[in-house]
């Protein structure tokens, strides 16, 4: 009996000690109650003269409200972000930030400060999307707050997974910016006349400044050459018969090899689906499919070769040929590569197209 009482007494002492410790620890931690802080979901950076303008959208947890927008101005990147707190009745935090949106003006001046802050900012996820817009930041985020929370990041994600937008996030931006042998590229967000937000191409950087815009179709070719897990997208091609065909890339793979010092061979294998057929055909037999396959392969080879030449003429290397050459040559020099080697590389594009049998009107060859 005495042993039982002693054990029960010891157990009670342990429980009391645990409760006291819990109370002491809870008093040392700063509580951030979800409905008493503003969690930024999207952050926009614009520039006007020497002033940095920031706009942040955050979810509102009050009844009958979705998202709201805060704007502020300062003379530096950090100042503009910190100034958002000065205009808020609650603490502004960026731990759940999903999207950075930078204006064309800001991107053309320099992204050095942005990259530096992303590198030093442990609270910003490496998976946060970083995109460019030709519109004013406040205009873009004003449309965004009309939509459900995380609409903008979901829009970007959907276009990366299913459309022509190449994968890009804070991690890749830092890797391309601080690494050697590759230039930064960022997806472009636009707004149409009715106010609908949509992805529209890619911006290519030369060192730390925006230098070149790619169309949506060119963005698809960049995606084909860069992405591995999301080689998807859609485009239209014109056949020899002057008929337009819409096709969708379901998946694929690429390989870049250096056969000689001045020759890069790009091999592609793409599984595609035809979304429609030429108006003159209700179905296609084997000979029709073979002819169309060859036309599509020629189209991809021609368009991708033209895009690579465009990169050479603008002295930008978003594909990362410099990184490929660096991995093969221990004496590789970045300046020498950019000025002597890269402008003279010859590209051989070898696409292999496989037409899926699930497309419109496909399967006539089985009869």
N, C-alpha and C positions, 0 to 999 in steps of 0.2 A: 504493500500500500504506500509506504513512504517513497519507494522508488518511483511509483506511478505519479505521485504528487510532484516529486522533484523533476521528473521528465516534463510534466505539464507546465511547471513553472518556467523551465528552461525554454520551452517552446513559446510561451507567452512573451518572454524577454526578447526572443528573436523577432517575433512579429512586431513588437513595439519599436525595436531598433530599426527594422526595415521601414516602418511608417515614418519615423523621425528622419531617417536618411532621405526618404522620398520627398518629404516636405522641404528639407534644406536644399536639395538639388533643384527642386522646382522653383525655388526662390532665386536661383542663380541664372536661370535660362530666360531669355527674352521671349515672351509669348507673342506670336503673330497670328491673331485670329483672322480667319479667312474673310469675314465680312467687315473687317476693320483695316484692310490694306487694299491697295490697287495692284493687281498682278498684271504687268504688261504682257500682251500676247504678240503685238507687232510694234516695231519701233522704226520710225522713218527719219532719215537725215537729209536735209536740203541745205543749200547755201545761197545767200543773197549778199553780194559784196564781200565784206569781211565777217559777216555774221553767219553762224551756224544755227539752223532752225531744226528743232526736233519735234516730232509728233508721235505720241504713243497711244495705242488703243488698248483698252483693258475691259475685262468682263465685269459687268455690274451684277451684284447678287441681290440687289433690291428688287422688289416685286415689279413686274410689268416693264423691266428694262433688260436690254441685252448687253450692248457694248457702248462705251463712251470714248471720247477723244480728248487728250490733253496736248497742248502745244506750248513751246517755250523757245527762247532765243538766248544765245550766249556767243562768246568769242572763240570757244574751243569745243571740241567734240564732247569731252567730259562735262564741260560747263553746261552745254545744251541738254545733256541727259539729266544732270543733277538739278537743273532748273525746273524740271517737271515736278519735283517735290515741292518747290516753292509755290506752285499753283494748285497743289492738292491738299485737301483736308485730311487725307490719310496717307500713310507711308506708301511710296511707290517702290515696288520690287520687280526685278527682272529675272527671277529664278526660273520662270516658266516661259521665257521668251521663245517664240517659235519662228519669227520672221524679222529680218533686217531689210528695210527697203531704202535704197539710196537713190538720190536723184541723178539725172544725167550730168547736171552742172557739177555736183559734188564729185562724181566719178571721173569727170574730165580734169578736175583740178588735181586730185590725188586721193588714193585710198590708204595711204601710209598710216594715218592716224587711226583709221578704222581697223586695219590689220593689227596694229600695235595694241589696241584696246581689246580686240578679240583674243589676242595671245595672252594678255595679262588678266583677262576677266574670267575667273573660274566659275562665276555664276551663270555664264552663258553657255548653253549646250553646244557641243561641236556639231550636233545635228541641226541646229537652227539654220533655216534657209537664208541666204543672202541674195538679193535680186536688185535689178536696176529698173527704174521707170523714167520715161521721157516726160511724164506728167509732173505736176507739183505734188509733193508728198501729201500735203493736207487734203488735196483733192482725192488721191487714191485711198487714204485711210478713212476719209469721210464716207466713201462708198462702202468700205469694209465694215464699218461699225453698224451699217444697216442690216448686215447679215448675221447669222448665228456665230457664236464664239468659235475661233479657230478656222473660220471660213477661208482666210487667205492662205494659211499653211496647208489646208486640205486641198485647195485649188492647185497649189504648186505640186503637192505630192501626187495628185491624180494625173497631172500633165507629165510628170516624170515617169510614172508607172505605165501610162497608157498612150501618151501623145508624143510630141516631138521635143520636149524640153529635156536637155541632158541633166544628169544628176549634178547638183552643186549644193554645198553647204559650208558652214564656217570652217570645218576641218579641211575640206578640199581647198578652200580659198587660202588658208594659211600654208598648206602644203605647196600649192603652186606659187604663192607669193614669196615665201622664204626659201623654197627649194631652188635647185638649179636645173636648167634645161627645159622649162615649160612656162608659158604665160598664163595668167589668170583669165578665166571666162566666167560670166555670170548670166543667168537667165534674165529676160526682159519682160516686165509686166506693163500692160497697156490698158487703156479704158476707151471703149467705143463711144459713139455719139449719144447712145442711150444710157450711158453710165455703167455698162457691164464690164467687169474686170476680166481680162484674159491674158494668157501667156502669148508672147509674140517675138520669138527669136532669141538671140544671144548677143551680149556685148563682149568684145575681146579687148584685153588690156595690153598695153605696151609698157613694160615695167610697172609703174604704179598709177598709170593714167588710162582711162577709157580711150580707145583708139579707133575701134571699128565695130559696126553693127552687122549682124547676120540676120537674114530673113528666117522665117519659120521653117522653110524647106532646107535652107543651109544649116539651121540648127539641128535638123534631123540627121544630116550627114555627119556633123560633128559628133552627135550622140552615137551614131553607128561606129565611129572610129575610136570613141573613148569609153563608153559604158560597157559593162560586162553583164550585169544582172538585169538591166532594163533596156535591152535593144529592141524597142518597140516604137511605133509611130506610123504616120500615114502620109501619103503624097499622091500627086497626080502626075501621069506621064502622057506625052503625046506620041501616038503610034505613027508608023510610016504612012498610014492611011489617013492621017490628020484627025484621028479620033482620040478623045481623052478617056483614060482609064484611071480609076481610083484604086489604090492598093494599100493594104495594111501589112506592116512588118510584125509578125507574131513573135519571133525570137531569132537569134542568130549568134554568130561569133566572128571575131576578127583576129588577124595576126599580122604584125609588121616585122619584116625581116630586112636586114641590110645585106644585100648580095655583094655589093661593092661599096667602096667608100662614098661614092657619089650616087648610089642607087638604092632607093627604098621600095620594097615590094609589099603592097598592102593586099592581103587576101581576105575576102569576105564570104561568108556563107549565111544566107538570109532565107528564112522560111516566111513566105508571104501568102496573103490571101487576097484574091481579087474581089473588090466590093461591088464591081459592076463589069459589064462586058461592052465591047463596041456595039453600037446601035445596029450594025449590019449582021450581028450574030446573036442567036438565041442560046447557043451552046457552042462548045469548042471540042474538036477532036484532037488527036495526038499531034498532028502536024501544025494545027493552029496554036496549040500550047507551046510547042517547041519554038515556033517563030516568035511568039509573044515573049517567051522566056529570054530569047536572045536579044530582043529589043529592050527589055527591062535591064538586062545585064549591061548592054551598051550604054543605056541612059545613066545608070549608076556609076559606071566607070568614067564616063565623060563629065558628069556633074561633080563627082568627088575630086577628080583630077583638077578641074577648074577651081574648086574651092581651095585645094592645097596650093595652087599657083597664086591665088589671091592672098593667102597667108604669107607666102614668100615675098610678094610684091610689097606688102605692108610691114614686112620684117616682124611678124608675130608668129608665135609657135604654140598655139593652144593644144595641139596634139601631143607635144612632148617629144619631138624628134631629138632635141638636144639631150633629153634624159636617156633616150635609147642609145645615142652615140656615146654618151658619158659612161654608160654601163659596159661598153665594149672597148673603151680606150682609157687606160689609167692616166694618160698624159693629156686628157681632154681639157680644153680651155674654153670657157664660156664666150669670151669676147671674140676669140678666133673663130669659133663655131658660128656665131651670129653674123660675122662680117664676111667670112670666106666660105665656109662649108654649106651652111643652110641655104644661101641664095642659089647654090648650084646643084642642089639635090634633084635627081630625076625620080619621078614617082611612077610606079607601075601599079595600077589598080586592077585587081583580078576578082571580080564578084562572081559568086555562084548563087543563082536564084533557084529556089525550090518552091513551086507553086502548090499550095495546099489544095487538096481535093474537096474542101468544104465550102469553097467560094460559090458565088452566084453563077449558075449555068455550067459549072464544072462537072465532069463525069460523063459527058457524051462519049468520050473515048472508050468507056466501058461497054458500050453497046456492040 
